């Protein structure tokens, strides 16, 4: 990991110095004086630096929790998701914040839109309008199966980057979509004879279909930190792609869901979605007429955009907006069964 980080730092672009700067430094050394290096017109944004440091710390916590050594328990799953939601824990702060509820009416998933198939995505990093890195490999595969005498959907999820890969499988009841079992993320390099960690979901609790949470009438809200947002990593980790495929979207539609990650009653996160128009999208898998859908957490103005095809409701493109660029996932190939 240290070597990977070192390589990334060396690959960062650096500004070219003024042609006279080296001469001034050499002359100052000869004279025994100091040269104050130019700082430019912009002030240093320490807040941004702190947020980056917190994000790195949260990623380290995630890796530690997903890949524990010699430990097999159910707490790792909630802890690793906690690192995403509660980045303040990385700097030993108490998770808190104001309470927020969903901005729109709760959405009912369209159960006719979930079907067997495989969707392969390419990840892109875009900085200042230029694509700086691409990797193809994120895969969502849905297959019909049997588990404990029940008909189920097995949803295999592979996602990550050039430096981190996560694999796990969620098994849900084919009729209700209620989670039954999750095989927690495997190690990137699995030890010989080692099986992936897995746990069973209890029959009771507030967890709903596809890891969505059910909240009671008159729900007073969830405590959210202001920096929470619907990042691409979170969308993959919490199986939001099948949810996006099955939202009852149409022109002008808006709705919300509550996101959870645990089998227990937790602090669910409201995720708002609204259709802001239609756009044609050309990606490696082809050209699609799409709904453009904005995803947002009520406590934060940050948005992730999803382009969902109007015919088959495939997620064609995802874009997480960053300060100076974006992270993207684009559809490369899809192999659903023939209609």
ChimeraX attribute file (.defattr): number of C-alpha atoms within 10 A of each C-alpha:
attribute: neighborCount
match mode: 1-to-1
recipient: residues
	/A:1	9
	/A:2	7
	/A:3	8
	/A:4	10
	/A:5	11
	/A:6	10
	/A:7	11
	/A:8	10
	/A:9	10
	/A:10	9
	/A:11	9
	/A:12	7
	/A:13	7
	/A:14	7
	/A:15	5
	/A:16	6
	/A:17	9
	/A:18	9
	/A:19	8
	/A:20	8
	/A:21	13
	/A:22	11
	/A:23	11
	/A:24	13
	/A:25	16
	/A:26	12
	/A:27	14
	/A:28	13
	/A:29	12
	/A:30	9
	/A:31	9
	/A:32	8
	/A:33	10
	/A:34	11
	/A:35	12
	/A:36	7
	/A:37	8
	/A:38	9
	/A:39	8
	/A:40	7
	/A:41	6
	/A:42	6
	/A:43	7
	/A:44	10
	/A:45	8
	/A:46	9
	/A:47	9
	/A:48	11
	/A:49	11
	/A:50	11
	/A:51	14
	/A:52	12
	/A:53	14
	/A:54	17
	/A:55	17
	/A:56	14
	/A:57	18
	/A:58	24
	/A:59	17
	/A:60	16
	/A:61	21
	/A:62	19
	/A:63	16
	/A:64	14
	/A:65	19
	/A:66	21
	/A:67	19
	/A:68	12
	/A:69	8
	/A:70	5
	/A:71	9
	/A:72	12
	/A:73	10
	/A:74	15
	/A:75	10
	/A:76	18
	/A:77	20
	/A:78	17
	/A:79	19
	/A:80	23
	/A:81	21
	/A:82	19
	/A:83	21
	/A:84	23
	/A:85	20
	/A:86	20
	/A:87	23
	/A:88	21
	/A:89	17
	/A:90	18
	/A:91	11
	/A:92	8
	/A:93	10
	/A:94	9
	/A:95	14
	/A:96	13
	/A:97	12
	/A:98	11
	/A:99	13
	/A:100	18
	/A:101	22
	/A:102	20
	/A:103	17
	/A:104	16
	/A:105	11
	/A:106	17
	/A:107	17
	/A:108	12
	/A:109	19
	/A:110	13
	/A:111	15
	/A:112	7
	/A:113	16
	/A:114	17
	/A:115	17
	/A:116	15
	/A:117	16
	/A:118	17
	/A:119	20
	/A:120	20
	/A:121	26
	/A:122	20
	/A:123	24
	/A:124	20
	/A:125	18
	/A:126	19
	/A:127	15
	/A:128	10
	/A:129	10
	/A:130	11
	/A:131	14
	/A:132	10
	/A:133	13
	/A:134	14
	/A:135	14
	/A:136	18
	/A:137	17
	/A:138	23
	/A:139	22
	/A:140	21
	/A:141	20
	/A:142	22
	/A:143	14
	/A:144	15
	/A:145	15
	/A:146	13
	/A:147	14
	/A:148	7
	/A:149	7
	/A:150	12
	/A:151	15
	/A:152	23
	/A:153	24
	/A:154	23
	/A:155	22
	/A:156	19
	/A:157	21
	/A:158	18
	/A:159	21
	/A:160	19
	/A:161	17
	/A:162	12
	/A:163	8
	/A:164	10
	/A:165	15
	/A:166	20
	/A:167	19
	/A:168	19
	/A:169	22
	/A:170	22
	/A:171	27
	/A:172	26
	/A:173	20
	/A:174	18
	/A:175	12
	/A:176	12
	/A:177	17
	/A:178	19
	/A:179	25
	/A:180	18
	/A:181	18
	/A:182	21
	/A:183	17
	/A:184	20
	/A:185	20
	/A:186	19
	/A:187	19
	/A:188	11
	/A:189	6
	/A:190	10
	/A:191	8
	/A:192	6
	/A:193	6
	/A:194	9
	/A:195	11
	/A:196	16
	/A:197	18
	/A:198	19
	/A:199	15
	/A:200	13
	/A:201	18
	/A:202	12
	/A:203	11
	/A:204	8
	/A:205	13
	/A:206	18
	/A:207	26
	/A:208	18
	/A:209	16
	/A:210	24
	/A:211	23
	/A:212	24
	/A:213	24
	/A:214	18
	/A:215	17
	/A:216	8
	/A:217	6
	/A:218	7
	/A:219	10
	/A:220	11
	/A:221	16
	/A:222	19
	/A:223	17
	/A:224	25
	/A:225	19
	/A:226	15
	/A:227	15
	/A:228	19
	/A:229	24
	/A:230	22
	/A:231	20
	/A:232	20
	/A:233	14
	/A:234	14
	/A:235	17
	/A:236	19
	/A:237	21
	/A:238	20
	/A:239	22
	/A:240	18
	/A:241	17
	/A:242	22
	/A:243	20
	/A:244	20
	/A:245	21
	/A:246	20
	/A:247	21
	/A:248	17
	/A:249	22
	/A:250	13
	/A:251	13
	/A:252	12
	/A:253	15
	/A:254	21
	/A:255	19
	/A:256	22
	/A:257	25
	/A:258	22
	/A:259	23
	/A:260	24
	/A:261	24
	/A:262	23
	/A:263	23
	/A:264	14
	/A:265	14
	/A:266	15
	/A:267	16
	/A:268	23
	/A:269	26
	/A:270	26
	/A:271	21
	/A:272	25
	/A:273	27
	/A:274	21
	/A:275	21
	/A:276	15
	/A:277	15
	/A:278	18
	/A:279	14
	/A:280	13
	/A:281	18
	/A:282	14
	/A:283	17
	/A:284	12
	/A:285	15
	/A:286	11
	/A:287	12
	/A:288	19
	/A:289	16
	/A:290	23
	/A:291	26
	/A:292	23
	/A:293	25
	/A:294	19
	/A:295	22
	/A:296	23
	/A:297	25
	/A:298	20
	/A:299	19
	/A:300	14
	/A:301	12
	/A:302	20
	/A:303	20
	/A:304	23
	/A:305	21
	/A:306	24
	/A:307	27
	/A:308	26
	/A:309	22
	/A:310	17
	/A:311	9
	/A:312	11
	/A:313	20
	/A:314	21
	/A:315	22
	/A:316	28
	/A:317	22
	/A:318	25
	/A:319	23
	/A:320	21
	/A:321	17
	/A:322	14
	/A:323	9
	/A:324	9
	/A:325	16
	/A:326	19
	/A:327	19
	/A:328	22
	/A:329	24
	/A:330	23
	/A:331	23
	/A:332	20
	/A:333	17
	/A:334	17
	/A:335	11
	/A:336	13
	/A:337	9
	/A:338	5
	/A:339	3
